[in-house]
């Protein structure tokens, strides 16, 4: 018989690497935003249109999270009316390999 203390030996006190990675990329729309920024800076409204089903509020929220995590940068290009562009950082680019593999895996599967 296995007791609960033995089972808990395999768990960790802190989030494991997969859990930490999912916290960074796993938020709704985050991976899609990074994917759409891979070819260069994109203005906010254009990015919102690219995402289709995401509200502007949701896009704004996710962009702020990604900026806080160092995955994207925000640049104000005009004050009146306010216009900003977002660009993927070098750190953000490191996630593109993962997203490319995910895309390939999805396309190859029968889901």
N, CA, C and O atoms as CSV, one atom per row, in Angstrom:
chain,resi,resn,atom,element,x,y,z
A,1,UNK,N,N,0.842,-1.190,0.000
A,1,UNK,CA,C,0.000,0.000,0.000
A,1,UNK,C,C,0.884,1.249,0.000
A,1,UNK,O,O,1.858,1.324,0.750
A,2,UNK,N,N,0.549,2.213,-0.830
A,2,UNK,CA,C,1.292,3.459,-0.920
A,2,UNK,C,C,0.569,4.513,-0.106
A,2,UNK,O,O,-0.636,4.719,-0.245
A,3,UNK,N,N,1.337,5.178,0.748
A,3,UNK,CA,C,0.682,6.234,1.519
A,3,UNK,C,C,0.845,7.582,0.817
A,3,UNK,O,O,1.635,7.710,-0.119
A,4,UNK,N,N,0.106,8.568,1.268
A,4,UNK,CA,C,0.087,9.864,0.586
A,4,UNK,C,C,1.436,10.565,0.633
A,4,UNK,O,O,1.743,11.339,-0.274
A,5,UNK,N,N,2.250,10.324,1.652
A,5,UNK,CA,C,3.571,10.946,1.721
A,5,UNK,C,C,4.459,10.447,0.592
A,5,UNK,O,O,5.234,11.220,0.029
A,6,UNK,N,N,4.358,9.168,0.253
A,6,UNK,CA,C,5.160,8.615,-0.837
A,6,UNK,C,C,4.737,9.215,-2.175
A,6,UNK,O,O,5.587,9.518,-3.012
A,7,UNK,N,N,3.469,9.384,-2.379
A,7,UNK,CA,C,2.966,9.959,-3.622
A,7,UNK,C,C,3.449,11.397,-3.773
A,7,UNK,O,O,3.810,11.811,-4.874
A,8,UNK,N,N,3.461,12.149,-2.703
A,8,UNK,CA,C,3.854,13.547,-2.758
A,8,UNK,C,C,5.352,13.746,-2.975
A,8,UNK,O,O,5.775,14.872,-3.238
A,9,UNK,N,N,6.165,12.703,-2.877
A,9,UNK,CA,C,7.598,12.842,-3.128
A,9,UNK,C,C,7.869,13.271,-4.565
A,9,UNK,O,O,8.881,13.919,-4.830
A,10,UNK,N,N,6.988,12.923,-5.493
A,10,UNK,CA,C,7.177,13.277,-6.889
A,10,UNK,C,C,6.651,14.669,-7.239
A,10,UNK,O,O,6.872,15.155,-8.348
A,11,UNK,N,N,5.970,15.299,-6.314
A,11,UNK,CA,C,5.477,16.649,-6.586
A,11,UNK,C,C,6.527,17.649,-6.117
A,11,UNK,O,O,7.400,17.329,-5.310
A,12,UNK,N,N,6.421,18.844,-6.632
A,12,UNK,CA,C,7.397,19.872,-6.244
A,12,UNK,C,C,6.684,21.010,-5.543
A,12,UNK,O,O,5.496,21.249,-5.759
A,13,UNK,N,N,7.418,21.699,-4.710
A,13,UNK,CA,C,6.850,22.831,-3.974
A,13,UNK,C,C,6.621,24.023,-4.897
A,13,UNK,O,O,5.682,24.795,-4.702
A,14,UNK,N,N,7.472,24.168,-5.891
A,14,UNK,CA,C,7.357,25.256,-6.843
A,14,UNK,C,C,6.836,24.694,-8.158
A,14,UNK,O,O,6.930,23.490,-8.396
A,15,UNK,N,N,6.290,25.550,-9.013
A,15,UNK,CA,C,5.822,25.038,-10.308
A,15,UNK,C,C,6.982,24.440,-11.106
A,15,UNK,O,O,8.089,24.978,-11.113
A,16,UNK,N,N,6.710,23.318,-11.775
A,16,UNK,CA,C,7.732,22.704,-12.606
A,16,UNK,C,C,7.910,23.523,-13.882
A,16,UNK,O,O,7.143,24.453,-14.134
A,17,UNK,N,N,8.902,23.187,-14.674
A,17,UNK,CA,C,9.220,23.954,-15.881
A,17,UNK,C,C,8.045,24.033,-16.847
A,17,UNK,O,O,7.793,25.091,-17.425
A,18,UNK,N,N,7.320,22.926,-17.031
A,18,UNK,CA,C,6.163,22.930,-17.940
A,18,UNK,C,C,5.094,23.883,-17.427
A,18,UNK,O,O,4.528,24.657,-18.199
A,19,UNK,N,N,4.817,23.830,-16.127
A,19,UNK,CA,C,3.809,24.722,-15.557
A,19,UNK,C,C,4.225,26.180,-15.695
A,19,UNK,O,O,3.396,27.031,-16.018
A,20,UNK,N,N,5.503,26.477,-15.454
A,20,UNK,CA,C,5.982,27.858,-15.601
A,20,UNK,C,C,5.856,28.307,-17.049
A,20,UNK,O,O,5.437,29.434,-17.313
A,21,UNK,N,N,6.213,27.439,-17.985
A,21,UNK,CA,C,6.090,27.774,-19.402
A,21,UNK,C,C,4.653,28.022,-19.808
A,21,UNK,O,O,4.367,28.943,-20.574
A,22,UNK,N,N,3.750,27.204,-19.297
A,22,UNK,CA,C,2.330,27.380,-19.615
A,22,UNK,C,C,1.783,28.669,-19.012
A,22,UNK,O,O,0.880,29.282,-19.582
A,23,UNK,N,N,2.307,29.079,-17.891
A,23,UNK,CA,C,1.872,30.347,-17.299
A,23,UNK,C,C,2.285,31.520,-18.181
A,23,UNK,O,O,1.588,32.532,-18.249
A,24,UNK,N,N,3.422,31.376,-18.854
A,24,UNK,CA,C,3.898,32.443,-19.732
A,24,UNK,C,C,3.127,32.445,-21.047
A,24,UNK,O,O,2.627,33.488,-21.467
A,25,UNK,N,N,3.025,31.292,-21.701
A,25,UNK,CA,C,2.419,31.213,-23.030
A,25,UNK,C,C,0.975,30.736,-23.032
A,25,UNK,O,O,0.286,30.849,-24.045
A,26,UNK,N,N,0.516,30.209,-21.917
A,26,UNK,CA,C,-0.781,29.544,-21.893
A,26,UNK,C,C,-1.991,30.434,-21.763
A,26,UNK,O,O,-3.115,29.954,-21.908
A,27,UNK,N,N,-1.809,31.699,-21.497
A,27,UNK,CA,C,-2.964,32.586,-21.402
A,27,UNK,C,C,-3.655,32.708,-22.747
A,27,UNK,O,O,-3.003,32.719,-23.792
A,28,UNK,N,N,-4.973,32.801,-22.716
A,28,UNK,CA,C,-5.719,32.875,-23.971
A,28,UNK,C,C,-5.218,34.028,-24.831
A,28,UNK,O,O,-5.122,35.161,-24.360
A,29,UNK,N,N,-4.907,33.750,-26.056
A,29,UNK,CA,C,-4.453,34.669,-27.100
A,29,UNK,C,C,-2.974,34.999,-27.049
A,29,UNK,O,O,-2.458,35.577,-28.005
A,30,UNK,N,N,-2.265,34.659,-25.974
A,30,UNK,CA,C,-0.861,35.043,-25.867
A,30,UNK,C,C,-0.012,34.446,-26.986
A,30,UNK,O,O,0.741,35.164,-27.645
A,31,UNK,N,N,-0.128,33.162,-27.198
A,31,UNK,CA,C,0.672,32.514,-28.245
A,31,UNK,C,C,0.303,33.062,-29.616
A,31,UNK,O,O,1.179,33.270,-30.456
A,32,UNK,N,N,-0.966,33.296,-29.849
A,32,UNK,CA,C,-1.412,33.849,-31.136
A,32,UNK,C,C,-0.855,35.248,-31.351
A,32,UNK,O,O,-0.466,35.596,-32.466
A,33,UNK,N,N,-0.813,36.041,-30.306
A,33,UNK,CA,C,-0.255,37.387,-30.417
A,33,UNK,C,C,1.217,37.303,-30.805
A,33,UNK,O,O,1.659,37.992,-31.724
A,34,UNK,N,N,1.966,36.472,-30.115
A,34,UNK,CA,C,3.388,36.323,-30.449
A,34,UNK,C,C,3.557,35.869,-31.903
A,34,UNK,O,O,4.424,36.366,-32.622
A,35,UNK,N,N,2.726,34.931,-32.317
A,35,UNK,CA,C,2.811,34.408,-33.681
A,35,UNK,C,C,2.579,35.521,-34.712
A,35,UNK,O,O,3.277,35.590,-35.724
A,36,UNK,N,N,1.612,36.375,-34.451
A,36,UNK,CA,C,1.298,37.457,-35.392
A,36,UNK,C,C,2.347,38.572,-35.386
A,36,UNK,O,O,2.401,39.379,-36.314
A,37,UNK,N,N,3.165,38.616,-34.358
A,37,UNK,CA,C,4.209,39.635,-34.290
A,37,UNK,C,C,5.540,39.149,-34.867
A,37,UNK,O,O,6.512,39.905,-34.894
A,38,UNK,N,N,5.594,37.911,-35.323
A,38,UNK,CA,C,6.868,37.320,-35.750
A,38,UNK,C,C,7.489,38.003,-36.959
A,38,UNK,O,O,8.708,37.955,-37.124
A,39,UNK,N,N,6.692,38.635,-37.805
A,39,UNK,CA,C,7.223,39.233,-39.029
A,39,UNK,C,C,7.537,40.721,-38.903
A,39,UNK,O,O,7.977,41.344,-39.869
A,40,UNK,N,N,7.317,41.288,-37.737
A,40,UNK,CA,C,7.636,42.702,-37.547
A,40,UNK,C,C,6.583,43.411,-36.723
A,40,UNK,O,O,5.580,42.810,-36.339
A,41,UNK,N,N,6.808,44.702,-36.447
A,41,UNK,CA,C,5.873,45.469,-35.616
A,41,UNK,C,C,4.476,45.524,-36.231
A,41,UNK,O,O,4.308,45.586,-37.449
A,42,UNK,N,N,3.485,45.498,-35.347
A,42,UNK,CA,C,2.085,45.549,-35.779
A,42,UNK,C,C,1.353,46.565,-34.908
A,42,UNK,O,O,1.522,46.602,-33.689
A,43,UNK,N,N,0.539,47.383,-35.561
A,43,UNK,CA,C,-0.273,48.340,-34.814
A,43,UNK,C,C,-1.379,47.603,-34.074
A,43,UNK,O,O,-1.822,46.530,-34.484
A,44,UNK,N,N,-1.814,48.211,-32.967
A,44,UNK,CA,C,-2.799,47.576,-32.093
A,44,UNK,C,C,-4.066,47.163,-32.838
A,44,UNK,O,O,-4.494,46.014,-32.730
A,45,UNK,N,N,-4.672,48.082,-33.595
A,45,UNK,CA,C,-5.933,47.766,-34.272
A,45,UNK,C,C,-5.762,46.654,-35.301
A,45,UNK,O,O,-6.638,45.803,-35.456
A,46,UNK,N,N,-4.639,46.666,-35.998
A,46,UNK,CA,C,-4.376,45.610,-36.976
A,46,UNK,C,C,-4.235,44.255,-36.278
A,46,UNK,O,O,-4.753,43.244,-36.752
A,47,UNK,N,N,-3.528,44.248,-35.148
A,47,UNK,CA,C,-3.370,43.011,-34.387
A,47,UNK,C,C,-4.721,42.497,-33.895
A,47,UNK,O,O,-4.988,41.296,-33.944
A,48,UNK,N,N,-5.567,43.403,-33.424
A,48,UNK,CA,C,-6.911,43.012,-32.975
A,48,UNK,C,C,-7.698,42.366,-34.108
A,48,UNK,O,O,-8.399,41.378,-33.891
A,49,UNK,N,N,-7.588,42.914,-35.314
A,49,UNK,CA,C,-8.281,42.321,-36.469
A,49,UNK,C,C,-7.705,40.949,-36.805
A,49,UNK,O,O,-8.453,40.034,-37.149
A,50,UNK,N,N,-6.398,40.797,-36.712
A,50,UNK,CA,C,-5.758,39.512,-37.012
A,50,UNK,C,C,-6.264,38.409,-36.080
A,50,UNK,O,O,-6.386,37.253,-36.487
A,51,UNK,N,N,-6.554,38.770,-34.840
A,51,UNK,CA,C,-6.969,37.780,-33.852
A,51,UNK,C,C,-8.443,37.415,-33.967
A,51,UNK,O,O,-8.875,36.420,-33.386
A,52,UNK,N,N,-9.199,38.179,-34.684
A,52,UNK,CA,C,-10.592,37.819,-34.939
A,52,UNK,C,C,-11.481,37.823,-33.724
A,52,UNK,O,O,-12.110,38.841,-33.436
A,53,UNK,N,N,-11.558,36.735,-33.004
A,53,UNK,CA,C,-12.520,36.577,-31.922
A,53,UNK,C,C,-12.161,37.244,-30.611
A,53,UNK,O,O,-12.951,37.187,-29.669
A,54,UNK,N,N,-11.008,37.872,-30.513
A,54,UNK,CA,C,-10.593,38.500,-29.254
A,54,UNK,C,C,-11.103,39.934,-29.195
A,54,UNK,O,O,-11.010,40.680,-30.170
A,55,UNK,N,N,-11.637,40.306,-28.051
A,55,UNK,CA,C,-12.061,41.697,-27.872
A,55,UNK,C,C,-10.827,42.585,-27.728
A,55,UNK,O,O,-9.751,42.110,-27.366
A,56,UNK,N,N,-10.988,43.864,-28.012
A,56,UNK,CA,C,-9.873,44.798,-27.866
A,56,UNK,C,C,-9.398,44.849,-26.417
A,56,UNK,O,O,-8.204,44.984,-26.150
A,57,UNK,N,N,-10.335,44.742,-25.493
A,57,UNK,CA,C,-9.972,44.731,-24.069
A,57,UNK,C,C,-9.083,43.527,-23.761
A,57,UNK,O,O,-8.091,43.657,-23.044
A,58,UNK,N,N,-9.432,42.361,-24.297
A,58,UNK,CA,C,-8.659,41.154,-24.068
A,58,UNK,C,C,-7.272,41.274,-24.700
A,58,UNK,O,O,-6.272,40.896,-24.089
A,59,UNK,N,N,-7.217,41.801,-25.925
A,59,UNK,CA,C,-5.932,41.978,-26.612
A,59,UNK,C,C,-5.048,42.921,-25.803
A,59,UNK,O,O,-3.864,42.650,-25.602
A,60,UNK,N,N,-5.620,44.016,-25.345
A,60,UNK,CA,C,-4.869,44.977,-24.542
A,60,UNK,C,C,-4.333,44.328,-23.266
A,60,UNK,O,O,-3.176,44.534,-22.899
A,61,UNK,N,N,-5.164,43.558,-22.602
A,61,UNK,CA,C,-4.766,42.891,-21.363
A,61,UNK,C,C,-3.620,41.913,-21.616
A,61,UNK,O,O,-2.639,41.893,-20.872
A,62,UNK,N,N,-3.748,41.105,-22.664
A,62,UNK,CA,C,-2.700,40.113,-22.964
A,62,UNK,C,C,-1.406,40.791,-23.398
A,62,UNK,O,O,-0.321,40.329,-23.046
A,63,UNK,N,N,-1.506,41.879,-24.157
A,63,UNK,CA,C,-0.307,42.610,-24.560
A,63,UNK,C,C,0.417,43.188,-23.344
A,63,UNK,O,O,1.647,43.170,-23.288
A,64,UNK,N,N,-0.328,43.693,-22.385
A,64,UNK,CA,C,0.291,44.216,-21.157
A,64,UNK,C,C,1.006,43.101,-20.402
A,64,UNK,O,O,2.101,43.306,-19.879
A,65,UNK,N,N,0.389,41.922,-20.345
A,65,UNK,CA,C,1.029,40.784,-19.686
A,65,UNK,C,C,2.314,40.387,-20.418
A,65,UNK,O,O,3.351,40.170,-19.791
A,66,UNK,N,N,2.238,40.295,-21.746
A,66,UNK,CA,C,3.404,39.921,-22.545
A,66,UNK,C,C,4.512,40.965,-22.419
A,66,UNK,O,O,5.693,40.620,-22.376
A,67,UNK,N,N,4.131,42.233,-22.362
A,67,UNK,CA,C,5.119,43.293,-22.188
A,67,UNK,C,C,5.778,43.175,-20.815
A,67,UNK,O,O,6.995,43.313,-20.693
A,68,UNK,N,N,4.985,42.924,-19.802
A,68,UNK,CA,C,5.510,42.754,-18.446
A,68,UNK,C,C,6.451,41.562,-18.321
A,68,UNK,O,O,7.360,41.563,-17.491
A,69,UNK,N,N,6.227,40.550,-19.148
A,69,UNK,CA,C,7.075,39.356,-19.134
A,69,UNK,C,C,8.306,39.512,-20.031
A,69,UNK,O,O,9.147,38.615,-20.094
A,70,UNK,N,N,8.409,40.639,-20.718
A,70,UNK,CA,C,9.558,40.879,-21.574
A,70,UNK,C,C,9.485,40.195,-22.927
A,70,UNK,O,O,10.506,40.036,-23.595
A,71,UNK,N,N,8.281,39.785,-23.344
A,71,UNK,CA,C,8.111,39.089,-24.620
A,71,UNK,C,C,7.790,40.032,-25.768
A,71,UNK,O,O,8.079,39.715,-26.922
A,72,UNK,N,N,7.198,41.184,-25.474
A,72,UNK,CA,C,6.902,42.183,-26.509
A,72,UNK,C,C,7.266,43.572,-25.985
A,72,UNK,O,O,7.365,43.798,-24.779
A,73,UNK,N,N,7.460,44.483,-26.921
A,73,UNK,CA,C,7.673,45.884,-26.568
A,73,UNK,C,C,6.570,46.717,-27.207
A,73,UNK,O,O,6.008,46.351,-28.239
A,74,UNK,N,N,6.280,47.826,-26.582
A,74,UNK,CA,C,5.242,48.751,-27.046
A,74,UNK,C,C,5.906,50.068,-27.395
A,74,UNK,O,O,6.727,50.580,-26.634
A,75,UNK,N,N,5.547,50.620,-28.557
A,75,UNK,CA,C,6.089,51.910,-28.962
A,75,UNK,C,C,4.953,52.819,-29.397
A,75,UNK,O,O,4.148,52.461,-30.256
A,76,UNK,N,N,4.898,54.003,-28.794
A,76,UNK,CA,C,3.910,55.008,-29.190
A,76,UNK,C,C,4.447,55.687,-30.444
A,76,UNK,O,O,5.541,56.251,-30.432
A,77,UNK,N,N,3.666,55.630,-31.533
A,77,UNK,CA,C,4.127,56.229,-32.785
A,77,UNK,C,C,3.423,57.548,-33.084
A,77,UNK,O,O,3.858,58.310,-33.947
A,78,UNK,N,N,2.335,57.810,-32.369
A,78,UNK,CA,C,1.608,59.072,-32.547
A,78,UNK,C,C,0.816,59.350,-31.268
A,78,UNK,O,O,0.199,58.454,-30.692
A,79,UNK,N,N,0.851,60.624,-30.837
A,79,UNK,CA,C,0.138,60.993,-29.607
A,79,UNK,C,C,-1.327,61.317,-29.837
A,79,UNK,O,O,-2.175,61.000,-29.003
A,80,UNK,N,N,-1.629,61.949,-30.968
A,80,UNK,CA,C,-3.007,62.369,-31.231
A,80,UNK,C,C,-3.411,62.015,-32.635
A,80,UNK,O,O,-2.852,62.598,-33.565
A,81,UNK,N,N,-4.303,61.140,-32.859
A,81,UNK,CA,C,-4.817,60.197,-31.866
A,81,UNK,C,C,-3.731,59.188,-31.511
A,81,UNK,O,O,-2.795,58.971,-32.280
A,82,UNK,N,N,-3.864,58.589,-30.367
A,82,UNK,CA,C,-2.847,57.650,-29.894
A,82,UNK,C,C,-2.742,56.470,-30.860
A,82,UNK,O,O,-3.747,55.869,-31.240
A,83,UNK,N,N,-1.544,56.160,-31.236
A,83,UNK,CA,C,-1.277,55.006,-32.096
A,83,UNK,C,C,-0.028,54.318,-31.573
A,83,UNK,O,O,0.999,54.961,-31.353
A,84,UNK,N,N,-0.118,53.010,-31.373
A,84,UNK,CA,C,1.022,52.257,-30.856
A,84,UNK,C,C,1.273,51.033,-31.724
A,84,UNK,O,O,0.369,50.508,-32.373
A,85,UNK,N,N,2.522,50.597,-31.717
A,85,UNK,CA,C,2.871,49.330,-32.356
A,85,UNK,C,C,3.454,48.410,-31.303
A,85,UNK,O,O,3.996,48.852,-30.290
A,86,UNK,N,N,3.330,47.134,-31.565
A,86,UNK,CA,C,3.904,46.120,-30.696
A,86,UNK,C,C,4.869,45.297,-31.517
A,86,UNK,O,O,4.638,45.016,-32.693
A,87,UNK,N,N,5.966,44.913,-30.864
A,87,UNK,CA,C,6.983,44.133,-31.549
A,87,UNK,C,C,7.476,43.043,-30.602
A,87,UNK,O,O,7.598,43.258,-29.397
A,88,UNK,N,N,7.752,41.888,-31.160
A,88,UNK,CA,C,8.266,40.782,-30.370
A,88,UNK,C,C,9.732,41.066,-30.010
A,88,UNK,O,O,10.487,41.584,-30.832
A,89,UNK,N,N,10.124,40.727,-28.791
A,89,UNK,CA,C,11.505,40.922,-28.354
A,89,UNK,C,C,12.341,39.693,-28.733
A,89,UNK,O,O,11.808,38.683,-29.192
A,90,UNK,N,N,13.630,39.799,-28.535
A,90,UNK,CA,C,14.502,38.638,-28.785
A,90,UNK,C,C,14.099,37.482,-27.873
A,90,UNK,O,O,14.087,36.327,-28.301
A,91,UNK,N,N,13.773,37.786,-26.628
A,91,UNK,CA,C,13.307,36.743,-25.717
A,91,UNK,C,C,12.002,36.138,-26.228
A,91,UNK,O,O,11.819,34.922,-26.178
A,92,UNK,N,N,11.104,36.974,-26.715
A,92,UNK,CA,C,9.846,36.489,-27.274
A,92,UNK,C,C,10.074,35.589,-28.481
A,92,UNK,O,O,9.352,34.612,-28.679
A,93,UNK,N,N,11.073,35.917,-29.280
A,93,UNK,CA,C,11.398,35.097,-30.464
A,93,UNK,C,C,11.801,33.678,-30.085
A,93,UNK,O,O,11.625,32.753,-30.877
A,94,UNK,N,N,12.336,33.500,-28.893
A,94,UNK,CA,C,12.728,32.143,-28.483
A,94,UNK,C,C,11.513,31.231,-28.348
A,94,UNK,O,O,11.649,30.010,-28.419
A,95,UNK,N,N,10.339,31.803,-28.156
A,95,UNK,CA,C,9.108,31.004,-28.054
A,95,UNK,C,C,8.587,30.583,-29.423
A,95,UNK,O,O,7.771,29.665,-29.509
A,96,UNK,N,N,9.039,31.231,-30.494
A,96,UNK,CA,C,8.510,30.925,-31.826
A,96,UNK,C,C,8.833,29.501,-32.266
A,96,UNK,O,O,8.044,28.886,-32.984
A,97,UNK,N,N,9.969,28.971,-31.853
A,97,UNK,CA,C,10.314,27.586,-32.181
A,97,UNK,C,C,9.288,26.638,-31.573
A,97,UNK,O,O,8.852,25.685,-32.218
A,98,UNK,N,N,8.913,26.903,-30.349
A,98,UNK,CA,C,7.909,26.082,-29.665
A,98,UNK,C,C,6.570,26.191,-30.394
A,98,UNK,O,O,5.894,25.186,-30.615
A,99,UNK,N,N,6.195,27.399,-30.760
A,99,UNK,CA,C,4.915,27.609,-31.437
A,99,UNK,C,C,4.911,26.973,-32.823
A,99,UNK,O,O,3.892,26.438,-33.258
A,100,UNK,N,N,6.039,27.030,-33.514
A,100,UNK,CA,C,6.152,26.380,-34.829
A,100,UNK,C,C,5.978,24.868,-34.690
A,100,UNK,O,O,5.286,24.246,-35.497
A,101,UNK,N,N,6.593,24.283,-33.685
A,101,UNK,CA,C,6.451,22.845,-33.455
A,101,UNK,C,C,5.015,22.487,-33.073
A,101,UNK,O,O,4.499,21.455,-33.499
A,102,UNK,N,N,4.378,23.326,-32.281
A,102,UNK,CA,C,2.978,23.108,-31.921
A,102,UNK,C,C,2.093,23.162,-33.154
A,102,UNK,O,O,1.198,22.333,-33.323
A,103,UNK,N,N,2.346,24.140,-34.014
A,103,UNK,CA,C,1.590,24.270,-35.268
A,103,UNK,C,C,1.762,23.015,-36.123
A,103,UNK,O,O,0.783,22.469,-36.631
A,104,UNK,N,N,2.995,22.561,-36.280
A,104,UNK,CA,C,3.269,21.355,-37.071
A,104,UNK,C,C,2.588,20.128,-36.468
A,104,UNK,O,O,1.993,19.323,-37.186
A,105,UNK,N,N,2.678,19.995,-35.162
A,105,UNK,CA,C,2.068,18.851,-34.472
A,105,UNK,C,C,0.559,18.838,-34.683
A,105,UNK,O,O,-0.036,17.789,-34.933
A,106,UNK,N,N,-0.057,20.024,-34.578
A,106,UNK,CA,C,-1.508,20.134,-34.769
A,106,UNK,C,C,-1.898,19.784,-36.194
A,106,UNK,O,O,-2.881,19.076,-36.413
A,107,UNK,N,N,-1.139,20.272,-37.162
A,107,UNK,CA,C,-1.447,20.000,-38.564
A,107,UNK,C,C,-1.259,18.537,-38.921
A,107,UNK,O,O,-1.931,18.039,-39.824
A,108,UNK,N,N,-0.370,17.838,-38.245
A,108,UNK,CA,C,-0.092,16.430,-38.515
A,108,UNK,C,C,-1.065,15.492,-37.793
A,108,UNK,O,O,-1.182,14.322,-38.157
A,109,UNK,N,N,-1.756,15.997,-36.784
A,109,UNK,CA,C,-2.649,15.147,-35.997
A,109,UNK,C,C,-4.017,15.025,-36.667
A,109,UNK,O,O,-4.346,15.766,-37.593
A,110,UNK,N,N,-4.788,14.085,-36.179
A,110,UNK,CA,C,-6.133,13.838,-36.713
A,110,UNK,C,C,-7.226,14.431,-35.836
A,110,UNK,O,O,-8.347,13.923,-35.842
A,111,UNK,N,N,-6.945,15.464,-35.098
A,111,UNK,CA,C,-7.947,16.053,-34.204
A,111,UNK,C,C,-8.958,16.833,-34.968
A,111,UNK,O,O,-9.877,17.398,-34.376
